[in-house]
Amino acid sequence: MIQKVVLWFFVVLFIVFALVQYNDPDPFVWIPIYLIPTYLCYHKLQGKGDKVMYFSIGLLYLMWAINQFPPEWEGVLLNQGMKTVNIELGRESLGLGCCTIGMWLCAILKN
């Protein structure tokens, strides 16, 4: 039961992440990035997929999150707006980190 709640949480979280990308300068990149783990978490809810697939995709998201991490951390708060590139990179990195966590949870949770 708790596994289903966790997976549904990530499904909803990733849908919200995808929805807030509509006004991003490159939504065609970021919306699919968040819809892929949405689908995969839903896929896991149906008892499909294997651990290696979820772990591998999570590893890709982790590498991308590390690559996106800003050279200088300036925060990610919404009230800060888009003052610098570092804020945008920080937000992107954290979103990709959430994707990593979601995929790795799918890998370790039992069907």
C-alpha positions, 0 to 999 in steps of 0.5 A: 500500500505504501509503495503505491502511495509513493509511486502515485506521489511521484506520478503527480509530482512529475506531472506538476513539474511538466506543467510548470514548464509551459512558460520555459524558454525550451518547454519541448525539452523539459516537458518530455524530461518530466513526462518520461518518469511520470510514465515509468512510475505509472508503468511500475504501478502496473507491475511492469518494468525491471530493476535494471531499466529503472536504475539505468534511467535514474543513473542517466538523470543523475549524470545530467543533474550533476552536469546541470549543477550551477558553478555558483549556487544562488538558490532556487526560490520562486520569489528570486525570479530568473535573475541569473543563469545559476538559479535556472541551472539550480532548478533544473539540477534539482528537478533532474535529481527528483527524477533520479530519486523517482527512478531509483525508488521504482528500481527498489520497490517490489511489484 
